[in-house]
Amino acid sequence: MTNFDDILEEAGKFGRCQKRIFALLCMVSMPWAGVYVGIVFQGFTPDHWCRDPAVVERRQACGWSLAESRGLTVPLVNSSGVPSSCEQYEVDWNATALTCDTQELDLSKTPTSACKSGWEYDYKGRQSFVTEFDLVCSDGWLVDMYQATLNVGFLIGSIATGYLADRFGRKISFLMSNLLNGIAGILVAVAPNYVTLLVFRTLYGFGVKGGWMVGYVLITEIVGVEYRRTVGVIYQMFFSVGILLLPLLAYFITDWRWLQVVITVPYILFLSYYWFVPESPRWLLSQNKKSKAIEITKTMAKENKMSLSENIENLSDDNSESCVASFMDLIRTPNMRKHTLILSLNWFTSAVVYQGLIMRLGILGGNVYIDFLISGLVEFPAAFLILFTIERIGRRIPFASANIVAGAACFVTALIPDNMFWFKTVVACIGRLGITMAFEMVVFVNTELYPTFVRNLGVSVCSTLCDVGGIVAPFLLYRLAVIWLELPLIIFGCLAFVAGGLVLLLPETRGVPLPETIDDIEFPERVMEKAALKKQQLASLLPNNDVSTNKEPATV
């Protein structure tokens, strides 16, 4: 019998057809950046202070500036002269005549209270859901919920969509995810209140990550084995392209609702992929839909200008497993348990540190557009460093080093004085580079450390910690930053150091065939023995062919 990898040798392992599909699917990564970290602009919290209706009325009549009227409304919180954001003077201006000449009043000994009539904002030309729903002071934690609910959607959606993709197909799951994204994204943009905003945001997260993961699986299933890792890394790199586009969009689209619409429109356009992206022939074979798989493979070969032999009629799926995967398989034996715990922590750490470093840009008080753009640029070298090092040095050392560099950069950034702005920015960018590289590496290292029959389950279980990290990250950042702005960086650094150190306990997988059973994990030397035996068997069957063992193992 002939398997699909054999047929790809004839149809083209990465021909014109696969390149076209790959280019289309890479577009899916770009709007996800806006969904994932759009809170930096959509949840922008400007300078704010308590609103006093009497002072506002007098300001309009006298032509005062915001700063002049603020002095009559809020006290200073410390000796540096910073106005309070959450307290106001208790003054009955109806009993105290307020004229245009009362700006010099000494109110320093006047009692204060919490804001009673809402807040005023120094919008700086930007409208956010924070200013629209007054999510400041005691309600500031509700901003964290905006990001947390998205990650709740990610958590549920990635598992559900992964199941649906295995049950009903990659293409239909991808299209249905994008349909949900389009509907939920528009609902977020028109949400009338904060509660409905959170509900629609959760639905949005449900579809976005699941659709992205299905696209990742689909492209890796239709290319040759040796191309899978490269297309996987580049597919993720287009997320960084989206990171660069986001501040440009936000600069020109200053209303959070319209920015949400623009981020959502691509998902509606992706529905047109129904006519341009085929179903995965591998999945069709696994569902015993041989005729449809052959039809699609012939179409791919035609577009690649390749011809197929009669072997295609013998096409079959030789990857079906008699073993039934269960969660206990991930923790029952020592090495499996070690892999699960270390990889789960790395998924968690990558999400917390990556999201935390990006969202931190929104609370630093600088030019958020420039800062965001600069930090986004440093993500591109991450993909190239991965592709350059993993086949020369291996997986373990670059993976661990990326975490450790990110952790060290977090610590150093926290200790650099604010007046050394550019040095602090450079070090912070190095941290972004390190954690981006770690985030991209954990995806395929995870697939190489589990046997075939439990591989998808292993990746799904470990990657759920990524979404848990996404839920924790905004609370960790925004609440700790109130205590000390740099305190979150100390926590990020500790997490990254621990994650990097634990990676060194994982086995090196460069040049090692993918394990097929749990025994291969517990006794890794057997994997190489089986690979050598298989090579000898193939050589005896095909004596006139050169059997190469240098193909990369599949990553999905």
Beta strands, then each sheet from edge to edge (+ up, - down):
strand 1: 48-50
strand 2: 87-89
strand 3: 112-114
strand 4: 119-121
sheet 1: 1+ 4-
sheet 2: 2+ 3-
end
